[in-house]
Amino acid sequence: MRVSVSNYLTNQQIEEIVDKVIKKVWERVVAFGLVLVFAFVLVSLELNKAKADEVNTITPQEFVETVVAVPGKAKDFAQSEWQKTKEYQAESWADMKAQFISTKEKITNLFVKK
């Protein structure tokens, strides 16, 4: 049985076919990606619209109460921070004192004959 050469594809023909297939696949991948991006943008816009539709009204009385409460809250915050700072400093000084005593004993022991 004799096979004719015309039944086989050349390397160039194979490369052209592969290039066409790859191009078609990438076109579909890009199209699918664009659909996903469009869907994401659409959902994001709808969610933001839902947030914008929420109405949060503040009465003048609530506004005044909030403004009046600010100095008290600031004072309480400052006092609690001041107290935390004093406690931290007391702990730090006690730790530093213990370390100093330990270091002093180690140094004096260097010069003591045994």
C-alpha positions in Angstrom: 0.0 0.0 0.0 1.4 3.2 -1.0 0.7 6.5 0.9 0.9 9.6 -1.0 2.6 12.7 0.4 -0.4 14.9 -0.2 -2.2 13.1 2.8 0.2 14.6 5.3 0.2 18.2 6.7 3.4 20.2 6.6 4.8 21.8 9.7 3.8 25.2 8.5 0.2 24.0 8.1 0.2 22.5 11.5 1.5 25.7 13.1 -1.2 27.7 11.3 -3.9 25.4 12.6 -2.5 25.5 16.1 -2.3 29.3 16.0 -5.9 29.6 14.8 -7.1 27.3 17.6 -5.1 29.2 20.2 -6.5 32.5 18.9 -10.1 31.2 19.2 -9.5 29.9 22.7 -8.0 33.2 23.8 -10.9 35.1 22.2 -13.4 33.1 24.3 -11.3 33.5 27.5 -11.2 37.2 27.0 -14.9 37.4 26.3 -15.7 35.3 29.4 -13.3 37.6 31.5 -15.1 40.7 30.2 -18.4 39.2 31.2 -17.1 38.5 34.7 -15.7 42.0 35.1 -19.0 43.5 33.8 -21.0 41.3 36.3 -18.7 42.3 39.1 -19.1 46.0 38.3 -22.8 45.7 38.0 -23.1 43.9 41.4 -20.8 46.5 43.0 -22.9 49.4 41.7 -26.1 47.8 42.9 -24.7 47.2 46.4 -23.5 50.9 46.6 -27.0 52.0 45.4 -28.5 49.9 48.2 -26.3 51.7 50.7 -27.1 55.1 49.4 -30.8 54.4 49.7 -30.5 53.9 53.4 -31.7 57.1 55.1 -30.2 57.9 58.5 -31.8 61.0 59.9 -30.6 62.8 62.9 -32.9 65.0 64.9 -31.7 68.4 66.1 -31.9 67.1 69.7 -29.7 64.1 68.9 -27.2 66.4 67.2 -27.1 68.7 70.2 -26.7 65.8 72.6 -23.8 64.4 70.5 -22.0 67.7 70.4 -22.5 68.3 74.1 -21.1 64.8 74.9 -17.8 65.4 73.0 -15.9 67.3 75.7 -16.9 64.7 78.4 -15.8 61.9 76.2 -12.5 63.6 75.4 -11.9 64.2 79.1 -12.7 60.6 80.0 -10.3 59.4 77.2 -7.5 61.7 78.4 -7.9 60.6 82.0 -7.9 56.9 81.1 -4.8 57.4 78.9 -3.1 59.4 81.7 -3.8 56.5 84.2 -2.5 53.9 81.8 0.7 55.9 81.2 1.3 56.3 85.0 0.8 52.5 85.5 3.1 51.7 82.6 5.8 54.0 83.9 5.5 52.6 87.5 6.0 49.1 86.1 8.9 50.2 83.9 10.6 52.0 86.8 10.2 48.9 89.0 11.7 46.7 86.3 14.5 49.1 85.6 15.3 49.2 89.4 15.4 45.4 89.6 17.7 45.2 86.5 20.0 47.9 88.0 20.3 46.0 91.2 21.1 42.8 89.4 23.7 44.6 87.1 25.3 46.3 90.1 25.7 42.9 92.0 27.2 41.3 88.9 29.7 44.1 88.5 30.7 44.1 92.2 31.1 40.4 92.1 33.7 40.8 89.4 36.0 42.6 91.8 35.4 40.5 94.9 38.1 37.8 95.6 36.8 34.4 96.2 
